Amino acid sequence: MGFRLPRLLHTKEILRLNVPKGHLAVYVGEAEKRRFVIPVSYLNHPSFQELLGQVEEEFGFDHPMGGLTIPCKEDTFIHLLNGLLEE
């Protein structure tokens, strides 16, 4: 007699399930990080490119959260997103 256990998902697999196609997860914050899911198209916007330049200076290509980590205040990031939505 055996029991069949449902397949356990690794954390990365679970997180991936919550990101729709054409989007990516980013982690925003200075001390405590908050996860945002944004459209990939935002990466090409000049304001976002400037922010990514700052990310590269601080982290290079090593992102400890497993996704893109953006070391800015959450309010600043939300303000940037609102600006992108208005365009």
Residue pairs with C-beta under 8 A, 6 or more apart in sequence:
9 17
12 66
15 25
15 66
15 67
18 25
18 37
19 25
19 37
20 37
22 39
22 40
22 41
23 37
23 38
23 39
23 40
24 37
24 38
24 40
24 43
24 67
24 68
25 35
25 36
25 37
25 67
25 68
26 35
26 36
26 37
26 38
26 67
26 68
26 69
26 70
27 33
27 34
27 35
27 36
27 63
27 65
27 67
27 68
27 69
27 70
28 34
28 35
28 36
28 69
28 70
28 72
28 74
28 77
29 71
29 72
29 73
29 74
30 71
30 72
30 73
33 65
33 69
34 74
35 67
36 77
36 81
38 81
42 48
42 81
42 84
43 49
43 52
45 84
45 87
47 80
47 83
47 84
48 80
48 84
51 70
51 72
51 77
51 80
54 71
54 72
55 68
55 69
55 70
55 71
58 71
59 69
59 71
63 69
70 77
